[in-house]
Amino acid sequence: MEEGRPLTVHTLNELLLVCSLVLLVAVAAVRVSSRSGLPSLLIYLGIGVAIGQDGIGNVVFDNAELTQVIGYAALVVILAEGGLGTKWKEIRPALPAAIMLSLVGVAISVGVTAAGAHYLVGLEWRQALLIGAVVSSTDAAAVFSVLRKVPLPSRITGVLEAESGFNDAPVVILVVAFSTVGPVDDWYVLLGKIALELAIGAAIGLAVGFVGAYGLRHVALPASGLYPIAVMAIAIVAYAAGAMAHGSGFLAVYLAAMILGNARLPHWPATRGFADGLGWIAQIGMFVLLGLLVTPHELVRDFWPAVVIGLVLTMVARPLEVFVSLLPFRIPWQEQVLMSWAGLRGAVPIILATIPMVSGIEGSDRVFNIVFVLVVVYTLVQGPTLPWLARTLDLGRGMETASDLGIESAPLEKLRGHLLSFAVPPASRMHGVEVSELRLPSGASVTLVVRDGKSFVPAPSTVLRRGDELLVVATDPVRDAAEARLRAVARGGKLAGWLGTDDGPSRH
């Protein structure tokens, strides 16, 4: 290839080779991300920039419309994966606070950030409002990728996770409204549109989720590998139905996936692993594509405006929205400080910045460049410092560290029962517990233990060890109680019932 000449791909084999190499490099970058504590989005964006224009690959790509379509598809998969991993038990107490952050908080963030962009940087009001709306969406994947080694109170994780799942919907509505050619609707019209679309999306998401969960629990599919595909298909149907009904498809897919993720579906660990893999592929492809879309030499002039707007967002808008939104909930100031600093921006703002580009709004290229620089710079600043801040604020000390069980459930249709299988994790308090001390309900029993590659039928006095694999047969009426008891013992040991850790049927 001649120097300075754009790279072109002529055959399908060449395209597959390029995609495979990029995917291999991106997968290897996951390890780098986990060791450095940086959110993986920076690694993938860097790969896209490196192989794109001005980079070593010199691949020219400037199709913002295609990027937006692929980005939306990737976001649907990412939101579905996030919803499937959301624990209802943790998120339920945090719902009111998360909803306030997603509505009142977004309004405050948009207003304060737009004012800073207009008065401090000199952007026109439409451009300033676009930037304010675009960067008001947080990314739970970016937050938890750097907090995964720091145990936090469930209230913090629940609020941050729910906020990131809920605030995409109103932000998308605002960005689309500000990207419409002509005058922007009055604030009360926008408020009505947001309320209507959220209501439609929520109703459709909940309906699809409950119907899909009921079907998967009562219809035995011919192969276990079909369950993960069916779950993802149901979640995507929720998005499509919500969007076609002029509602919020993003909220619909998140709620539907959350219902499915808490519905005790058969072959759940396999489904969760499949969704997790799809989520990684979606993130890798989306971030690499966004890196390709940007032109690095055009970012120089917008670097300092992005830094100034980011300072307003990070030091003024985000703390203010957290303080005002959480005022009725009496959340300690230490947790509010961490939530303020944990408002990381990820893929969503960069994708949303392509909407005004596709609509042909004046100055949309500059909006995209500012958002791109802002996300990268402040993720570099906030990401590595989040664990340090959590430890400094003394959050997470004394939190429960026992590993949960990944219980696989296979329906036994003719026997009207279930076969539960799981391995005792290294940090589980089930280690040292006798089989009789599990105190499983009548109708459930441990039928087989696999230890060091050898299987045997356990006696009541058999002591369980770390790494043991257990098979438990439970009749249909006591299946939920048996799973809940196993999880309680894994968390609290043989005295779980007296220590208050036996907290009812688990949703996972």
C-alpha positions, 0 to 999 in steps of 0.5 A, spaced: 500 500 500 502 506 498 503 511 503 497 516 504 493 512 500 486 509 503 486 502 504 480 498 500 477 491 501 476 488 495 473 481 496 469 477 502 475 474 504 479 480 505 473 483 509 473 477 513 481 477 515 480 484 517 474 483 521 477 477 524 484 481 526 480 487 529 476 482 533 482 478 536 486 485 538 480 487 541 479 481 545 486 481 547 485 488 549 480 486 554 485 483 559 489 490 558 483 493 560 482 489 566 489 490 569 489 497 568 482 499 571 480 503 564 474 502 561 474 497 555 471 503 551 477 507 550 481 501 548 476 499 542 476 506 540 483 507 540 483 501 535 478 504 531 482 511 531 489 507 529 486 503 523 482 509 521 484 516 517 490 519 520 492 512 523 496 506 521 491 503 517 488 509 513 481 506 512 477 512 510 470 511 513 465 517 514 458 514 513 455 517 519 448 514 517 450 507 517 454 508 524 448 510 527 444 504 525 449 499 527 450 503 533 443 503 535 443 495 533 449 494 538 445 498 543 439 494 543 444 488 545 448 492 550 441 494 554 438 487 553 445 484 556 444 489 562 437 488 563 438 480 563 444 481 569 440 486 573 438 483 580 431 485 581 432 484 589 438 490 588 434 494 584 427 495 587 429 499 593 433 504 588 428 505 583 425 511 585 432 514 586 434 512 579 427 514 576 428 521 579 436 521 576 433 519 569 428 525 569 429 531 574 437 529 573 437 529 566 433 536 565 438 539 570 444 536 567 442 538 560 440 545 562 447 546 566 451 543 561 448 547 555 449 554 559 456 552 560 457 550 552 453 557 550 456 562 555 463 559 556 465 556 549 460 560 545 456 555 541 449 557 539 444 555 543 441 549 539 449 546 539 449 547 546 443 544 547 445 538 543 451 537 547 448 538 553 442 532 552 447 528 548 452 527 554 447 527 559 446 519 558 451 515 563 454 508 562 453 502 567 458 498 563 463 503 564 462 504 571 462 497 573 468 495 569 472 499 574 468 498 580 468 490 579 473 489 584 471 494 589 464 491 593 459 497 594 453 497 598 447 495 593 444 501 594 449 505 590 450 499 585 442 499 584 441 506 583 447 507 578 445 501 574 438 503 574 439 510 572 444 508 566 438 503 563 433 508 564 436 515 562 437 513 555 430 513 553 429 521 555 436 523 552 434 520 545 428 523 545 431 530 547 436 529 542 432 527 536 427 533 538 433 538 538 436 535 531 429 536 528 430 542 522 426 548 524 424 551 531 425 546 537 418 544 540 416 548 547 418 545 553 411 543 555 411 539 548 417 536 549 415 534 556 409 531 554 412 527 548 417 524 553 412 522 558 408 519 553 414 515 549 416 512 556 409 510 558 408 506 551 415 503 552 414 501 559 408 498 558 410 494 552 417 492 555 413 489 561 408 486 557 413 482 552 417 480 558 412 477 562 409 473 556 416 471 554 418 469 561 411 465 561 412 462 555 419 459 556 418 457 563 412 452 560 414 450 553 420 445 553 424 447 547 427 441 543 435 443 545 438 447 550 442 452 546 435 455 543 434 458 550 439 463 549 437 465 542 429 465 544 431 470 550 435 475 546 430 474 540 424 476 545 428 482 548 429 485 541 422 484 539 420 488 545 425 494 542 422 493 535 414 493 538 416 499 542 419 503 537 413 501 532 408 504 537 412 510 537 414 509 544 421 508 547 424 502 544 430 502 549 426 502 555 422 497 552 428 492 551 431 494 558 425 492 562 423 486 558 430 483 559 430 485 566 423 481 567 426 475 563 433 475 567 429 475 574 424 469 571 428 463 573 428 461 566 431 454 564 438 453 562 440 460 565 447 460 566 448 458 559 443 464 557 447 469 561 454 467 558 451 467 551 448 474 552 454 476 555 458 474 549 453 478 544 454 484 549 462 484 548 461 483 540 456 489 540 461 493 544 467 491 540 464 493 533 460 499 536 467 502 539 471 500 533 466 503 528 466 510 532 473 510 532 473 509 525 468 515 524 472 520 527 478 524 524 483 525 529 486 532 526 479 535 526 479 534 534 485 538 535 481 545 535 475 542 539 480 539 545 479 545 549 472 547 548 471 539 550 475 540 556 471 546 559 464 543 557 466 537 561 469 541 567 462 544 567 458 537 566 463 533 571 464 538 577 457 542 576 452 539 572 453 532 575 453 533 582 447 538 582 443 533 579 445 528 584 444 532 590 437 535 587 434 528 585 436 524 591 434 530 596 428 526 598 431 520 599 436 522 605 442 518 602 449 519 605 453 525 602 459 519 601 454 515 597 452 522 593 459 524 592 461 517 589 455 517 584 457 524 582 464 522 580 461 515 577 457 518 572 461 516 566 459 517 559 460 511 554 458 509 547 451 512 548 453 519 547 458 518 541 452 514 538 447 520 539 452 525 537 451 522 530 443 524 530 444 531 528 450 529 523 445 525 519 439 530 520 444 535 517 444 540 523 449 546 522 455 545 526 453 537 527 461 535 526 463 540 531 458 537 536 461 530 534 468 532 535 467 535 542 463 529 545 468 524 542 474 528 546 469 529 552 468 522 553 475 520 552 478 525 556 474 524 562 473 517 562 481 517 562 480 521 568 474 518 572 475 511 571 482 510 574 480 514 580 473 511 582 476 505 586 480 510 590 475 514 591 470 509 593 476 506 598 477 514 601 470 515 602 470 508 606 464 505 602 464 497 601 468 496 607 465 490 611 461 488 605 459 481 603 464 477 599 461 470 598 460 468 591 453 467 589 451 460 586 451 459 578 445 454 578 443 451 572 436 448 571 433 443 566 426 442 566 424 434 567 417 434 564 415 427 565 417 427 572 414 434 573 421 436 576 427 440 575 435 438 575 439 443 579 446 443 578 452 448 580 459 448 583 461 450 590 465 457 588 471 458 592 469 464 596 462 460 598 460 459 605 457 452 603 464 449 604 464 445 610 457 444 610 454 437 611 449 435 606 444 434 612 445 441 614 443 444 607 436 443 610 433 442 603 425 442 603 421 436 602 421 434 595 428 436 594 435 432 595 442 432 593 443 426 588 450 426 586 457 430 588 462 430 583 469 431 587 476 431 583 473 428 577 470 422 581 462 422 582 459 419 588 452 419 592 453 423 598 451 421 605 447 426 610 454 427 613 458 428 607 461 435 608 461 439 602 468 442 599 470 448 595 469 446 587 464 440 588 459 439 583 452 438 586 446 435 582 439 436 586 433 434 584 427 438 586 419 437 584 416 442 581 412 445 587 419 446 591 424 448 586 424 455 588 424 454 595 430 449 594 434 454 590 433 459 595 435 455 600 442 453 596 443 460 595 442 462 602 447 457 605 452 459 600 452 466 602 451 465 610 453 458 611 449 452 615 446 458 620 443 462 614 436 461 617 438 464 623 443 469 621 437 473 616 441 471 610 435 466 608 431 472 604 426 468 600 426 465 593 432 468 588 430 471 582 437 468 579 
